[in-house]
């Protein structure tokens, strides 16, 4: 992904609609061709693309697919031009697993800076996460499981405006964000993969790939991405029954949680040489900072292990990985050591 190609898609829907102006996300995929979601531009009387929050250029619809596909291409006659095509690929769906190192950059509603005359200006957000391969097998859509969880809004999605954001996996473009189902939680974004193009006719498919300057044919399909495993460390993770996720960066201005942080790190560090696994549960009201507290604790633990252990575990810590948290949850603002198997959210584990 090249950040200079990330852009906002600004649409004027006319004076006869309640919300005249709308904002979506997009990506300059080749020369002056922009990829976004079809529903972002459907019904728009005028379209602009905005780079860096300042430079705006008019755009026209080049190709808009039906709603069940939800991919669209725009074309600009002015502004930045991509020097080379964007590598595109698909995700293998034959075995379960995860596609890691996934990323999207877009302009959601919760990053809105101001509104002038109804025209909204938003800051960008980087969403890192992974794609669970076995999710969406029936619908045909992918899910980007985000590591960041914006505060939920009542009755509407906090991710509004993220639609159209290009989703990359290991530097390969695999689709665009199209939807956020509230019922699936704040961290699950629906992605339209390029596989959905099988729902349109061959002429439309050929035109789509020609516009992206990508050669696709029955004899030359798109590259297929599969879960990556790193030799012995991957085998050890499978044996232990855990997956590995990239640890998010911690906040530079994280303050006021020194006591809780020291207690969590102490509980888990003390279990480092034990045969059993220790689980620490953090609970509290939404928005109090549970996730950031867990992230900071994990960074402290990994930094300690990297210094103390020259073996495989230390090298894994240096790369910023940790075992994926357990699935259960219960509400609650302090940290407590709990026995393995307790019905709580396993935010950190000492092995």
FIVO-898460 format. One record per residue: residue in one letter; z, y, x of N, C-alpha, C in turn. Coordinates in steps of 0.02 Angstrom, whole numbers, plus 32768, in hexadecimal, padded with zeros to 4 digits. Layout:
<rs>
  rest    nZ    nY    nX   caZ   caY   caX    cZ    cY    cX
     a     Z     Y     X     Z     Y     X     Z     Y     X
...
</rs>
This chain:
<rs>
  rest    nZ    nY    nX   caZ   caY   caX    cZ    cY    cX
     x  8000  7FC4  802A  8000  8000  8000  8000  803E  802C
     x  7FD7  806E  8019  7FD4  80AE  803B  7FEE  80E4  800C
     x  8023  8106  801F  8042  8137  7FF3  8014  8171  7FE3
     x  7FE4  8180  800E  7FB6  81B7  8000  7F88  81A7  7FC4
     x  7F86  8167  7FB0  7F5C  8153  7F77  7F82  8150  7F36
     x  7FC4  8156  7F39  7FED  8153  7EFC  7FE6  8195  7ED6
     x  7FDF  8192  7E95  7FD2  81CF  7E6E  7FEE  81CA  7E27
     x  7FF3  8204  7E07  8005  8208  7DC1  7FC4  820E  7D98
     x  7FC5  81F0  7D5D  7F8E  81F7  7D2E  7FA8  8222  7CF4
     x  7F8D  825F  7CEF  7FA4  828F  7CBD  7F70  8293  7C85
     x  7F85  8287  7C48  7F56  8284  7C0F  7F67  82BA  7BDB
     x  7F32  82DA  7BC3  7F38  830A  7B8B  7F1C  82E7  7B4D
     x  7F47  82DB  7B1D  7F34  82B7  7AE0  7F22  82E6  7AA7
     x  7F1E  8326  7AB4  7F09  8356  7A81  7F43  8376  7A5D
     x  7F34  83AB  7A39  7F67  83D2  7A17  7F7E  83B3  79D5
     x  7F5B  8380  79BE  7F6B  8363  797D  7F9E  832B  7980
     x  7FB7  831B  79BD  7FE8  82E6  79C4  802B  8304  79D8
     x  8061  82E0  79C8  80A4  82FB  79D5  80B1  8303  7A1F
     x  80A1  82D1  7A46  80A9  82D4  7A8F  8064  82DF  7AAE
     x  8053  831D  7AB9  800F  832C  7AD2  8004  8310  7B18
     x  8035  831A  7B44  802D  8307  7B8A  8053  82C6  7B98
     x  8034  829B  7BBF  8055  825D  7BD5  8047  8252  7C1F
     x  8073  822C  7C3E  806D  821E  7C86  8071  81D3  7C91
     x  8043  81BA  7CB9  8045  8174  7CCF  803D  8172  7D1A
     x  8035  8136  7D35  802E  812D  7D7D  7FEB  810E  7D8D
     x  7FD6  8114  7DCA  7F96  80F7  7DDF  7F91  80F1  7E2A
     x  7F59  80D5  7E40  7F4E  80CA  7E88  7F04  80D0  7E97
     x  7EF4  80F4  7ECC  7EAF  80FD  7EE2  7E99  80BD  7F07
     x  7E70  8094  7EE6  7E61  8052  7F02  7E24  8052  7F2F
     x  7DF4  807C  7F20  7DB7  807F  7F4B  7D93  80C1  7F3F
     x  7D7C  80DF  7F75  7D5A  8120  7F73  7D7C  814F  7F42
     x  7D5E  815C  7F08  7D7C  8189  7ED7  7D8D  8163  7E96
     x  7D9A  8123  7E9B  7DAB  80FA  7E61  7DF6  80EE  7E5E
     x  7E13  80FA  7E23  7E5B  80F5  7E18  7E69  80BB  7DE9
     x  7E99  8091  7DFB  7EAF  805A  7DD0  7EEF  806E  7DAC
     x  7EF1  8062  7D6A  7F2D  806F  7D42  7F2E  803E  7D08
     x  7F5C  8047  7CD9  7F5F  801E  7C9D  7F34  803E  7C66
     x  7F14  8014  7C3F  7EE6  802E  7C0B  7F0B  8059  7BD8
     x  7F48  8044  7BC5  7F6B  806A  7B90  7F81  80AF  7BA8
     x  7F82  80BA  7BEA  7F94  80FC  7C05  7F60  8130  7BF1
     x  7F20  811E  7BF0  7EEA  814E  7BE4  7ECA  8147  7BA0
     x  7EDA  8112  7B7B  7EBC  8109  7B39  7ECF  8143  7B0B
     x  7E9D  8162  7AEC  7EA9  8199  7ABE  7EAE  81DD  7ADE
     x  7EA7  81E0  7B20  7EAC  8221  7B43  7E6B  8249  7B3C
     x  7E72  828A  7B2E  7E37  82B6  7B2B  7E23  82CD  7B70
     x  7E54  82D6  7B9B  7E47  82EA  7BE0  7E77  82C5  7C0E
     x  7E60  82B6  7C4B  7E89  8291  7C7B  7E86  82B5  7CBF
     x  7EC0  82BA  7CDE  7EC4  82D2  7D23  7EEA  82A0  7D4D
     x  7EDC  829F  7D8D  7F05  8279  7DBC  7F26  82AB  7DEA
     x  7F66  829E  7DF9  7F8D  82CE  7E20  7FAA  82AC  7E5D
     x  7F9A  82C7  7E97  7FB1  82AC  7ED7  7FEA  82D8  7EF1
     x  8020  82B8  7F06  8057  82DC  7F26  8079  830F  7EFB
     x  8072  8309  7EB9  8093  8338  7E8C  8073  837C  7E89
     x  803A  8387  7EAB  801D  83CA  7EAE  7FD2  83CB  7EA1
     x  7FAD  83A2  7EC4  7F64  83A5  7EC0  7F4B  837D  7E85
     x  7F2B  839F  7E56  7F11  837E  7E1A  7EC5  8381  7E1A
     x  7EA7  8349  7E04  7E5F  8343  7E00  7E4B  8321  7DBF
     x  7E16  833A  7D9E  7E01  8319  7D60  7DE6  82D4  7D6D
     x  7DF0  82A8  7D3C  7DD8  8263  7D42  7DB9  824F  7CFF
     x  7D8E  821D  7D02  7D6E  8202  7CC7  7D77  81B7  7CC6
     x  7D79  819A  7C8A  7D7E  8152  7C83  7D3E  8130  7C9B
     x  7D46  8102  7CC9  7D0E  80DD  7CE3  7D08  8099  7CBF
     x  7D42  8079  7CB4  7D43  8039  7C92  7D89  802F  7C75
     x  7D8C  8023  7C34  7DCC  8018  7C12  7DC9  7FD5  7BEE
     x  7DF4  7FA7  7C01  7DF3  7F64  7BE3  7E1D  7F63  7BA3
     x  7E15  7F30  7B79  7E3C  7F2B  7B3C  7E87  7F25  7B4B
     x  7EB0  7F2F  7B15  7EF8  7F30  7B1D  7F15  7EF1  7B39
     x  7EF7  7EB7  7B2B  7F13  7E78  7B44  7F09  7E71  7B8F
     x  7EDD  7E9A  7BAC  7ED3  7E9B  7BF5  7EF9  7ED6  7C13
     x  7EEE  7F12  7BF6  7F13  7F4F  7C08  7F09  7F64  7C50
     x  7ECB  7F62  7C66  7EB8  7F7E  7CA7  7E83  7FB3  7C9C
     x  7E86  7FE9  7CC2  7E55  801F  7CBB  7E44  803B  7D00
     x  7E06  8052  7D05  7DEE  8073  7D42  7DD9  80BA  7D30
     x  7DEE  80EA  7D58  7DDA  812F  7D50  7DB1  8144  7D8C
     x  7D8A  8179  7D84  7D61  8191  7DBB  7D69  81DC  7DC1
     x  7D72  81F3  7DFF  7D78  823B  7E0C  7D3A  8252  7E32
     x  7D2A  8290  7E2A  7CF1  82AC  7E4F  7D07  82D9  7E88
     x  7D49  82E4  7E8B  7D65  830F  7EBE  7DA8  82F3  7ED3
     x  7DC3  830E  7F0A  7E04  82F7  7F21  7DFF  82C2  7F57
     x  7E38  82A3  7F68  7E39  8270  7F9C  7E0C  8235  7F8B
     x  7DF2  8217  7FC0  7DC9  81DB  7FB8  7DE3  81A5  7FE7
     x  7DE6  8167  7FCE  7DFE  8130  7FF6  7DCA  811D  802A
     x  7DE0  8111  8067  7DB1  8100  809D  7D9C  80B7  809B
     x  7DC5  808C  807D  7DB6  8045  807B  7DD1  8027  803B
     x  7DB3  7FF1  8024  7DCB  7FD0  7FE7  7E11  7FB4  7FF0
     x  7E32  7FA9  7FB8  7E76  7F8D  7FB7  7E72  7F42  7FB2
     x  7E94  7F1C  7FDE  7E94  7ED3  7FD8  7EB5  7EBD  7F97
     x  7E93  7E91  7F72  7EAD  7E7A  7F32  7EB7  7E2E  7F34
     x  7EE4  7E15  7F0A  7EF0  7DCD  7F09  7F11  7DB8  7EC8
     x  7F1D  7D78  7EC1  7F3E  7D5C  7E87  7F7B  7D33  7E9E
     x  7FA6  7D23  7E6E  7FE2  7CFD  7E7C  7FD9  7CB5  7E64
     x  7FE6  7C85  7E90  7FE1  7C3E  7E7D  8015  7C2E  7E49
     x  8002  7C07  7E15  8030  7BF8  7DDF  8039  7BAD  7DD6
     x  8030  7B86  7E0C  8033  7B3D  7E06  8078  7B21  7E14
     x  80A1  7B43  7E3B  80E5  7B2C  7E49  8115  7B67  7E42
     x  8154  7B5A  7E2E  8184  7B92  7E27  8197  7BAE  7E6C
     x  81B0  7BE9  7E6B  81C5  7C0A  7EA9  81C3  7C55  7EA0
     x  81C3  7C78  7ED7  81C3  7CC1  7ED6  8191  7CDC  7F08
     x  816F  7D12  7EF4  8146  7D39  7F22  8171  7D75  7F37
     x  8187  7D75  7F74  81B1  7DAB  7F8D  818A  7DE5  7FA9
     x  81AD  7E16  7FC2  8190  7E52  7FE0  8161  7E75  7FB0
     x  8176  7E7B  7F70  814D  7E9C  7F3E  8164  7EE5  7F37
     x  8134  7F10  7F26  8144  7F57  7F24  8115  7F7C  7EF5
     x  8131  7FAE  7ED3  8109  7FDB  7EAA  8125  8022  7EB1
     x  80FA  8053  7EAF  810F  8099  7EB1  80F0  80BD  7E75
     x  811B  80DC  7E4D  8103  80FD  7E11  812D  8139  7DFF
     x  8124  8151  7DC1  8143  8190  7DAB  8164  8188  7D67
     x  819D  8166  7D65  81BF  8159  7D25  81E3  8196  7D0A
     x  81F6  8191  7CCC  8215  81C9  7CA8  8256  81E0  7CC8
     x  827D  81B2  7CE3  82BE  81C6  7CFD  82B8  81EE  7D3E
     x  827B  81F5  7D59  8270  821E  7D95  824F  8262  7D83
     x  8252  8275  7D43  8233  82B4  7D2E  8258  82EF  7D4D
     x  8231  831D  7D69  824D  8358  7D8A  824E  8394  7D5B
     x  8216  83A0  7D3A  8212  83D8  7D0C  81D5  83CF  7CDF
     x  81D2  83FA  7CAC  819A  83F9  7C7E  8183  8441  7C73
     x  8144  844E  7C7F  8129  8492  7C78  80F1  8490  7C44
     x  80FD  84B2  7C0C  80CB  84B2  7BD7  80BB  846D  7BBD
     x  80EC  8441  7BBF  80E1  83FD  7BA8  80C8  83CE  7BDE
     x  80B0  83E9  7C15  8097  83C0  7C4D  80D3  83AD  7C79
     x  80DC  836C  7C83  8117  8354  7CA6  8108  8349  7CF0
     x  813A  8357  7D19  8135  8349  7D60  816D  8319  7D72
     x  815C  82E1  7D8F  818D  82AE  7DA0  818A  829E  7DEA
     x  81C2  8289  7E04  81C6  8271  7E49  81B4  8227  7E49
     x  81A7  820D  7E83  8193  81C7  7E89  81D0  819A  7E91
     x  81C8  815B  7E82  81FC  8129  7E8E  81DB  80EC  7EAD
     x  81FC  80D0  7EDE  81E5  8092  7EFE  820E  8058  7EE2
     x  81EB  8027  7EC8  820B  7FEC  7EAA  81FC  7FB0  7ED6
     x  822F  7F94  7EF5  8228  7F57  7F1C  8244  7F1C  7EF4
     x  8227  7EE2  7EFE  823F  7EA8  7EDA  8217  7E6A  7EE9
     x  8213  7E3D  7EB8  81EE  7DFF  7EC1  81CF  7DEB  7E7F
     x  819F  7DBD  7E82  817E  7DA3  7E47  8193  7D5A  7E3E
     x  81B7  7D49  7E07  81C7  7D03  7DF9  8189  7CE0  7DDC
     x  816F  7CAF  7E00  812F  7C91  7DEF  812E  7C71  7DAB
     x  8164  7C4F  7D98  8165  7C28  7D5A  8172  7C53  7D1C
     x  8179  7C94  7D23  8185  7CBF  7CEA  8143  7CDA  7CCF
     x  813B  7CD6  7C8C  80FF  7CEF  7C6C  80C5  7CBF  7C6D
     x  80D2  7C7F  7C72  809C  7C4E  7C74  8075  7C4C  7C32
     x  8096  7C58  7BFB  8074  7C55  7BBA  804D  7C95  7BAD
     x  806C  7CCE  7BB9  804A  7D0E  7BAC  8014  7D1D  7BE0
     x  801D  7D04  7C1C  7FED  7D12  7C51  7FFE  7D50  7C79
     x  8035  7D72  7C69  804A  7DAC  7C8E  807B  7D99  7CC5
     x  8081  7DC3  7CF8  80B2  7DBB  7D2C  80EE  7DE8  7D1E
     x  8125  7DDB  7D41  8160  7E05  7D3D  8173  7E1C  7D83
     x  817C  7E5E  7D8A  8198  7E79  7DC7  81E2  7E81  7DBC
     x  820A  7E59  7DDE  8253  7E5C  7DD8  826C  7E8F  7E0B
     x  827F  7EC9  7DF1  8291  7F01  7E1D  82D8  7EFB  7E36
     x  82E4  7F13  7E73  8327  7F14  7E8F  834F  7F51  7E79
     x  832C  7F86  7E63  834F  7FC1  7E4B  8354  7FBD  7DFF
     x  838C  7FD5  7DE4  8397  7FD4  7D9C  83AA  8019  7D85
     x  837B  8040  7D6C  838C  8083  7D52  83B8  807D  7D15
     x  83DE  80B1  7D08  840C  80AF  7CCE  83E4  80AB  7C8E
     x  83F7  807C  7C63  83D3  8071  7C24  83DA  80AC  7BF5
     x  83A4  80BA  7BCE  83A5  80EE  7B9C  83A5  80CC  7B57
     x  83C6  80EB  7B28  83CB  80CF  7AE5  8389  80D2  7AC1
     x  836E  8098  7AAE  8334  8095  7A83  82F1  809E  7AA5
     x  82F0  80AE  7AE5  82B0  80B7  7B07  82B6  80A0  7B4F
     x  827C  8095  7B6E  827C  807C  7BB3  8282  80B4  7BE5
     x  82AE  80AC  7C14  82B5  80DC  7C4B  827A  80D9  7C7A
     x  8250  80A3  7C73  8217  809B  7CA0  81D7  80BB  7C84
     x  81DB  80DF  7C4C  819F  80FF  7C30  817D  812A  7C65
     x  813C  8122  7C6E  8117  8145  7CA2  8108  811A  7CDE
     x  812A  80E1  7CE4  811E  80B3  7D1B  80DE  808A  7D0F
     x  80C7  8089  7CD0  808A  8063  7CC0  804F  807B  7CEA
     x  802A  804C  7D03  7FF0  805B  7D2D  7FFF  8058  7D77
     x  803F  8053  7D8A  8050  804F  7DD1  8035  800E  7DEF
     x  8016  8014  7E29  7FFB  7FDA  7E4B  8033  7FAF  7E67
     x  802E  7F6D  7E5E  8060  7F3F  7E77  8043  7F19  7EB2
     x  8064  7F1F  7EEB  804E  7EFE  7F28  807E  7EC5  7F39
     x  8062  7E90  7F53  8089  7E59  7F6F  806E  7E4B  7FB5
     x  8098  7E57  7FE7  8083  7E4D  802D  8042  7E72  803D
     x  803E  7EB1  8029  8005  7EDC  8037  7FC6  7EC9  8010
     x  7FCD  7E9E  7FDE  7F94  7E8B  7FB4  7FA1  7EA3  7F6D
     x  7F71  7EC6  7F50  7F76  7EDF  7F0D  7F6D  7EA5  7EDC
     x  7F9E  7E9A  7EAF  7F9B  7E61  7E81  7F99  7E75  7E38
     x  7FA1  7EB6  7E28  7F9E  7ECB  7DE3  7FBE  7F0F  7DDA
     x  7FC9  7F23  7D9A  7FE8  7F63  7D8C  8021  7F59  7D5A
     x  8052  7F85  7D5D  8089  7F85  7D2D  806D  7F9B  7CE9
     x  807D  7F75  7CB5  8064  7F87  7C73  8099  7F90  7C3E
     x  80D5  7F74  7C48  8106  7F76  7C13  814C  7F68  7C2D
     x  817D  7F7E  7C06  81C3  7F6D  7C13  81E1  7F56  7BD2
     x  81EF  7F15  7BCC  8210  7EFB  7B91  825A  7F08  7B97
     x  8276  7F31  7B69  82BD  7F42  7B6C  82E9  7F04  7B6B
     x  82D5  7ED1  7B45  82FE  7E96  7B3E  8305  7E6F  7B80
     x  82D8  7E7A  7BAF  82D9  7E55  7BEE  8305  7E77  7C23
     x  8322  7EB0  7C11  834E  7ED3  7C41  832A  7F0A  7C65
     x  8352  7F33  7C89  8336  7F6F  7CAA  830C  7F5E  7CE7
     x  8313  7F21  7D02  82F2  7F12  7D41  82B4  7EE7  7D3C
     x  8298  7EDD  7CFF  825D  7EB2  7CF7  8222  7EDB  7CDE
     x  81EE  7EE0  7D06  81B2  7F05  7CF4  8178  7ED5  7CEC
     x  8155  7EDA  7CB4  811B  7EAF  7CA7  80DF  7EC7  7CCE
     x  80BC  7E99  7CED  8083  7EA9  7D18  8045  7E85  7CFE
     x  800E  7EAA  7CF6  7FCE  7E8B  7CE6  7FAD  7E75  7D26
     x  7FA4  7E34  7D2F  7F81  7E1C  7D6C  7F35  7E1D  7D61
     x  7F11  7E18  7D97  7EC8  7E19  7D92  7EAD  7DDA  7D6F
     x  7ED6  7DA6  7D6A  7EC1  7D6B  7D45  7EAF  7D7B  7CFD
     x  7ECD  7DB1  7CE1  7EC0  7DC3  7C9B  7E78  7DD6  7C8F
     x  7E54  7DE5  7CC4  7E0D  7DF8  7CBC  7DE2  7DBF  7CA1
     x  7DFD  7D82  7C9E  7DD6  7D4B  7C82  7DCD  7D55  7C36
     x  7DF3  7D83  7C19  7DEE  7D90  7BD1  7DB5  7DBE  7BC0
     x  7D95  7DDD  7BF1  7D5C  7E08  7BE4  7D1C  7DE4  7BF9
     x  7CE3  7DFF  7BE6  7CA3  7DDE  7BF6  7C93  7DE5  7C40
     x  7C66  7DBA  7C57  7C55  7DB9  7C9D  7C38  7DFA  7CB7
     x  7C12  7E1D  7C8D  7BF5  7E5D  7CA2  7C2C  7E91  7CB0
     x  7C5F  7E92  7C85  7C96  7EC1  7C8F  7CBD  7EAF  7CCE
     x  7CC9  7E6E  7CD9  7CEC  7E58  7D16  7CC6  7E6D  7D54
     x  7C85  7E61  7D54  7C5C  7E73  7D8F  7C5F  7EBE  7D9C
     x  7C5B  7EE4  7D67  7C5E  7F2D  7D6F  7CA1  7F43  7D8A
     x  7CD7  7F23  7D73  7D1A  7F33  7D8B  7D1E  7F29  7DD6
     x  7D0A  7EEF  7DEE  7D11  7EE0  7E35  7CE0  7F08  7E60
     x  7CA5  7F17  7E46  7C77  7F42  7E6B  7C96  7F88  7E74
     x  7CB7  7FA1  7E41  7CD6  7FE3  7E45  7D0D  7FE4  7E79
     x  7D2E  7FAC  7E83  7D63  7FA7  7EB6  7D47  7F95  7EFA
     x  7D05  7F8B  7EFE  7CE4  7F76  7F3D  7D01  7F34  7F57
     x  7D12  7F08  7F27  7D2D  7EC6  7F38  7CFB  7E91  7F22
     x  7CEB  7E64  7F4F  7CBB  7E2E  7F40  7CE0  7DF3  7F21
     x  7CD2  7DE5  7EE1  7CF1  7DAD  7EBE  7CBB  7D86  7E9A
     x  7CBA  7D45  7EA4  7C8A  7D1A  7E83  7CA8  7CD4  7E80
     x  7C8A  7CA6  7E58  7CA5  7C62  7E56  7CAA  7C41  7E9A
     x  7C7C  7C52  7EC6  7C7E  7C36  7F0A  7CA8  7C5E  7F3A
     x  7CBE  7C99  7F25  7CE7  7CC4  7F4F  7D1E  7CE5  7F25
     x  7D51  7CBE  7F12  7D86  7CDA  7EE7  7DB5  7D06  7F0F
     x  7DE3  7D26  7EEB  7E16  7D4F  7F0B  7E46  7D23  7F33
     x  7E63  7D3D  7F68  7E97  7D18  7F8C  7ED2  7D08  7F5E
     x  7EF1  7CCF  7F68  7F29  7CB9  7F3E  7F6A  7CBD  7F67
     x  7F9C  7CDD  7F4B  7FDD  7CE4  7F6C  800C  7CAD  7F54
     x  8030  7C90  7F83  8061  7C5C  7F74  80A4  7C6E  7F94
     x  80DA  7C4E  7F7C  811B  7C5D  7F9A  811A  7C4F  7FE4
     x  8136  7C7E  800B  8139  7C76  8053  817A  7C54  8067
     x  8177  7C26  8095  81B2  7C06  80B0  81B0  7C09  80FB
     x  81E9  7C18  8119  81EB  7C22  8161  820B  7BE6  8184
     x  81E9  7BB0  8185  81FE  7B76  81AC  8243  7B5E  819C
     x  826D  7B59  81D0  82B0  7B3D  81C9  82DC  7B65  819A
     x  82D6  7BA9  819D  8301  7BD1  8172  82EF  7BC7  8129
     x  82AE  7BBF  8119  829A  7BB1  80D4  82B3  7B6D  80BE
     x  82B1  7B3B  80E9  82C9  7AF9  80D7  8315  7AFA  80CC
     x  8339  7B20  80F6  8381  7B25  80ED  8392  7B47  80AB
     x  836B  7B7B  8099  8378  7B9E  805A  836E  7B6F  8020
     x  8338  7B45  8022  832B  7B17  7FEB  8363  7AE3  7FE7
     x  837A  7ACC  8021  83AF  7A9A  8021  83F0  7AB6  8004
     x  83FD  7AF5  8012  843A  7B15  7FF9  8433  7B2A  7FB0
     x  83F5  7B27  7F96  83EA  7B39  7F50  83EA  7B84  7F44
     x  83D9  7BAC  7F76  83D7  7BF4  7F6D  8393  7C0E  7F82
     x  8382  7C4A  7F68  8346  7C6D  7F7E  835D  7CAA  7FA5
     x  832E  7CC9  7FC9  8341  7D02  7FF1  831B  7D3F  7FD9
     x  8340  7D77  7FD1  8324  7DB6  7FBC  8331  7DEA  7FF2
     x  8304  7E1A  7FF8  830E  7E51  8027  8346  7E7D  800D
     x  8375  7E8E  8038  83AE  7EB6  8025  8399  7EFF  801D
     x  83A8  7F1F  7FE3  8396  7F66  7FDA  83BB  7F92  800C
     x  839E  7FCC  801A  83C0  7FFD  8045  83FE  8017  8021
     x  8431  8028  8048  846D  8044  802A  8468  8090  8028
     x  848C  80AF  7FF8  848B  80F8  7FF2  84AE  8119  802D
     x  8490  814F  8045  84AC  8172  807E  84EC  8198  806B
     x  84F2  81AC  802A  852B  81D4  8015  855B  81AC  7FE9
     x  8561  816B  7FF7  858E  813F  7FD1  85D6  814D  7FE7
     x  85FF  816A  7FBA  8644  817C  7FCC  8673  8167  7F94
     x  86B4  8166  7FA3  86E7  815B  7F71  86F4  8113  7F5F
     x  86D8  80E3  7F84  86E1  809D  7F75  86FA  8076  7FB3
     x  871B  809B  7FE0  8730  807B  801E  875F  8041  8013
     x  8790  804A  7FE5  87C1  8015  7FD9  87A1  7FD6  7FBD
     x  8776  7FDF  7F8A  8755  7FA5  7F6C  8726  7F83  7F9E
     x  8702  7FAD  7FC6  86D4  7F91  7FF7  86F9  7F67  802B
     x  8731  7F80  8043  8759  7F5C  8075  8773  7F1A  8058
     x  8787  7F1B  8019  87A2  7EDF  7FFA  876C  7EA9  7FF2
     x  8731  7EBE  7FDB  86FA  7E8E  7FD2  86E6  7E6F  8014
     x  86DB  7E9A  8046  86C7  7E81  8088  86FC  7E53  80A5
     x  873B  7E65  809B  8772  7E3B  80B5  8773  7DF6  8094
     x  876A  7DF3  8052  876B  7DB3  802E  8732  7D86  8046
     x  86F8  7DA2  804E  86BE  7D7A  8061  86BD  7D69  80AB
     x  86D2  7D97  80D4  86D4  7D8A  811C  8707  7D54  812D
     x  873F  7D52  8108  8771  7D1F  8115  8758  7CD9  8106
     x  8725  7CD5  80DB  870A  7C93  80C9  86D2  7C7D  80F8
     x  86C4  7CA5  812C  868B  7C96  8157  868F  7C53  8178
     x  86CA  7C3D  818C  86CF  7BFC  81AE  86E8  7BC5  8182
     x  86F1  7BD4  8141  870C  7BA2  8114  86D5  7B73  80FB
     x  86EA  7B37  80E6  86BA  7B07  80CD  86A3  7B19  8086
     x  86CE  7B3C  8061  86BC  7B4E  801C  8697  7B91  801B
     x  867A  7B9F  7FE1  8656  7BDE  7FD8  8681  7C0C  7FAD
     x  868A  7C4A  7FC3  86B3  7C7A  7F9F  8686  7CA9  7F78
     x  8699  7CB7  7F3A  8673  7CE4  7F0F  869E  7D20  7EFE
     x  8682  7D5B  7F02  86A4  7D99  7EEF  867F  7DB7  7EB3
     x  86A5  7DC7  7E7F  8688  7DE4  7E43  8698  7E2E  7E3E
     x  8666  7E56  7E2E  8670  7E9E  7E24  865E  7EAD  7DDC
     x  868A  7ED0  7DB9  8679  7EE0  7D74  8690  7F27  7D65
     x  8670  7F45  7D31  8680  7F89  7D1F  864F  7FA2  7CEB
     x  8659  7FDF  7CD4  862C  7FFC  7CA2  85E8  800C  7CC1
     x  85B3  800E  7C98  8570  801E  7CB3  8570  8062  7CD6
     x  8551  8063  7D10  8548  80A2  7D34  8580  80B5  7D63
     x  85B3  808B  7D6B  85EA  809D  7D97  85DD  808C  7DE1
     x  85A7  8068  7DEE  8595  805A  7E33  85A2  8014  7E4B
     x  85A2  7FE3  7E1D  85B0  7F9D  7E30  857B  7F83  7E61
     x  853C  7F90  7E51  8505  7F75  7E7B  8508  7F94  7EC1
     x  8513  7FD6  7EC6  8515  7FF6  7F07  8551  7FDE  7F30
     x  8589  7FD2  7F0E  85C3  7FB7  7F31  85B3  7F72  7F4E
     x  8591  7F48  7F28  857E  7F06  7F40  854D  7F0B  7F7A
     x  851D  7F39  7F75  84EB  7F42  7FAB  850E  7F59  7FEB
     x  853C  7F88  7FE6  8560  7F9F  8021  858A  7F67  8040
     x  85AA  7F3F  8016  85D1  7F07  8030  85A4  7ED5  8054
     x  856A  7EC7  8038  853C  7E98  8057  8524  7EB2  809B
     x  8516  7EF4  809F  8502  7F11  80DF  8539  7F0A  8113
     x  8577  7F16  80FE  85AF  7F10  812D  85B6  7EC8  8146
     x  85AF  7E98  8119  85B5  7E51  812C  857C  7E3D  815A
     x  853F  7E51  8149  8506  7E3E  8172  8509  7E5E  81B7
     x  8520  7E9C  81BB  8527  7EBC  81FC  855A  7E97  8227
     x  8591  7E80  8209  85C3  7E5B  822E  85AA  7E19  8246
     x  8584  7DF5  821A  856A  7DB4  822D  8535  7DB9  8264
     x  850D  7DEF  8261  84D9  7DF7  8294  84F9  7E00  82D9
     x  8531  7E23  82DB  8552  7E2E  831C  8576  7DF0  8334
     x  8593  7DCA  8304  85BE  7D92  8318  8599  7D50  831F
     x  855E  7D4A  8302  853C  7D0A  8300  84F7  7D11  831D
     x  84E9  7CEF  8354  84A7  7CF2  8373  8479  7CBE  8358
     x  8490  7C95  8329  8468  7C5E  830E  843A  7C74  82D7
     x  8425  7C43  82AF  83F3  7C50  827B  840F  7C7F  8246
     x  8450  7C77  8236  846C  7CA1  8202  846D  7CE9  8219
     x  847D  7CF5  8258  847D  7D39  8271  8438  7D58  8271
     x  8405  7D2F  8284  83C1  7D4A  8283  83AB  7D59  823D
     x  83BF  7D2F  820D  83AD  7D3C  81C7  83CD  7D7C  81AF
     x  840C  7D89  81C4  842D  7DC6  81B0  840A  7E03  81CD
     x  83F3  7DFD  820B  83D0  7E35  822B  8391  7E48  8206
     x  8373  7E17  81E4  8336  7E26  81BD  8347  7E44  8179
     x  8387  7E49  8168  839A  7E68  8129  8394  7E3B  80EE
     x  83A6  7DFB  80F4  83A2  7DCC  80BC  83E8  7DB3  80AB
     x  83F0  7DA0  806C  842F  7D82  8056  841F  7D53  801D
     x  844B  7D22  800F  843F  7CF6  7FD7  843B  7D1B  7F96
     x  8410  7D05  7F6A  8407  7D25  7F2A  8445  7D1C  7EFF
     x  845B  7D52  7EDA  8496  7D4C  7EB0  848D  7D18  7E7A
     x  84C7  7CFD  7E62  84C6  7CCE  7E2B  84B5  7CEF  7DEA
     x  84A8  7CC7  7DB5  848B  7CE3  7D79  84BC  7CFC  7D44
     x  84FB  7CE6  7D45  8527  7CF7  7D0D  8542  7D3E  7D15
     x  855C  7D5A  7CDF  8578  7D9E  7CE2  85AE  7DA6  7CAE
     x  85DC  7DD6  7CBC  860B  7DEB  7C89  861E  7E33  7C99
     x  862F  7E5B  7C65  863E  7EA1  7C73  867D  7EAA  7C9B
     x  8686  7EE3  7CB5  86C4  7EF3  7CD0  86C3  7F28  7D05
     x  8704  7F65  7D77  8703  7F98  7DA6  872A  7F84  7DE2
     x  8741  7F47  7DE8  8763  7F35  7E26  8742  7EF6  7E41
     x  8758  7EE1  7E7C  873E  7EA4  7E9A  8774  7E70  7E9D
     x  8763  7E32  7E92  8795  7DFD  7E92  8777  7DBD  7EAD
     x  879C  7D9A  7ED7  8786  7D58  7EED  878E  7D27  7EB5
     x  875A  7D01  7EA5  875E  7CD0  7E6F  8745  7C8D  7E88
     x  875D  7C56  7E6C  8747  7C14  7E82  86FE  7C09  7E72
     x  86DE  7BDF  7E96  8698  7BCD  7E8A  8693  7BAE  7E45
     x  8661  7BC2  7E1F  8657  7BA8  7DDC  8674  7BD5  7DA7
     x  8699  7C0A  7DBB  86B5  7C38  7D8A  867D  7C5D  7D67
     x  8684  7C6B  7D27  864F  7C8C  7D00  864F  7CD6  7D0D
     x  8639  7CEC  7D47  8634  7D32  7D57  85F4  7D3E  7D7E
     x  85E5  7D7E  7D89  85A8  7D8E  7DAF  85B6  7D84  7DF9
     x  8590  7D57  7E18  8599  7D4A  7E5F  8570  7D7D  7E86
     x  858F  7DB4  7E99  856A  7DE9  7EBB  8564  7DDC  7F06
     x  8596  7DBE  7F24  8595  7DB0  7F6C  85B6  7D6D  7F77
     x  85A0  7D49  7FA9  85BF  7D09  7FB9  85CA  7D04  8004
     x  8602  7CE8  8015  860F  7CDA  805C  8606  7C90  8068
     x  85DB  7C7E  8095  85CD  7C37  80A0  85EA  7C21  80E3
</rs>
